[in-house]
Amino acid sequence: MELYSYIIVVCLFFTTSFIEKKPQQKEKSKQKEKTTQAAQKEVQNKEKATTIAVKETKEKVEATLKVDTLKVNLKDVVTQIDTLENYSFKFYKKNAHASYYHQKFHGRRTASGKKFDNNGYTAAHKKLPFGTKVKVTNEANGKSVIVEVTDRGPFSKVREIDLTKKAFMEIASNKNSGVVIVKLEVMEPKK
C-alpha cells in the first residue's frame, strides 16, 4: 500500500509540475509572438520609410531636371531675341507646304553631315544653302519658328520644307495634321 501511495504522490507531483509549466510556456510563446510582431512592424516601418525616401528623391531629381530644362530654354530664348535684333527677314515664299520628319530619321546623318535631332530646330530644303536660318510662319494662326537648313528634301513636288517634329508642333494648329501652309522668310544679317 505504501508503494501504491508513493506512486500516487509521484504522479500528482509530475501532474502538478506539468500543469504549472504550461502557463509558463504559454507566456513565453506570447512574448515570442509579441517580439516577432514588433520586429515585423519595425521592418514594415523601415520599408515604408525607404519607399518614401525613394519617392522624395525621385521627385527632387525630376524637379531639378525640369528647372534645368527651363533654364536652358530661357537661355535659348534670350539668345534668340538678342540675335534677332541683328537680323532682317527677306521674303522667300508664301503658301508653301511644310511637313515634319518621321521619328525613324532621329540620330541619322543629314546631307550636311550633322546628326539629325527631331527635338531640335532644323529643316530640310531643296535649294537653300546649309546653315541658312529660315523663319517659318504658319499662315493660319501666325505662329512662327526659326530653323536652320541642315538637310536636303523634301522629295515631294508638293512640299517645300521639312521641319523637325518639335518645330512643326510649335506652329501647328492641329497637332494631328501632317502638313501646314506656311510663309518662308530667310534671315539675313543687318548691314
Disulfide bonds with the S-S distance in Angstrom:
none
